[in-house]
Amino acid sequence: MGVSIWFVRINSQYILIYNVQIMQSDCNLVLYRTSDNKPLWASRTDKKASGCYVLLQGNGNLVIFNDADVAVWDSDTIDVSSKDDEQYRLVTQNDGNVVIYTSDNKATWATHTVN
């Protein structure tokens, strides 16, 4: 299916946090700028579920599931034209943008938070 993401840090400037002790545990996926802890983007799924986890699925869709394995948010990036061996990665870039890339470096989704 995918890889569970608890936090992704590419450098010391930006961090994508999900359900960690230092932030809300309300199923909200949030991108913070670490210099001032300013939230730059959020999935807006706070208080919509409990016991959530996030997966980057093999089809390129980033999904937040509740504790009953029901999707409460997704990036709507299912790539039906992808090759059988296509791989996706979620990158927190140095410029503050979080992007889903295909294995040939095609961007399929982004937070649009370039700073």
ABEGO torsion letter per residue (X at the ends): XEBBBABBBABAABBBBBGBAABBBAGBBBBBBAAAGBBABBAGABGABBGBBBBBBAAGBBBBBBAAGBBABBAGABBAABBAABBBBBBBBAAGBBBBBBAAGBBABBAGABX
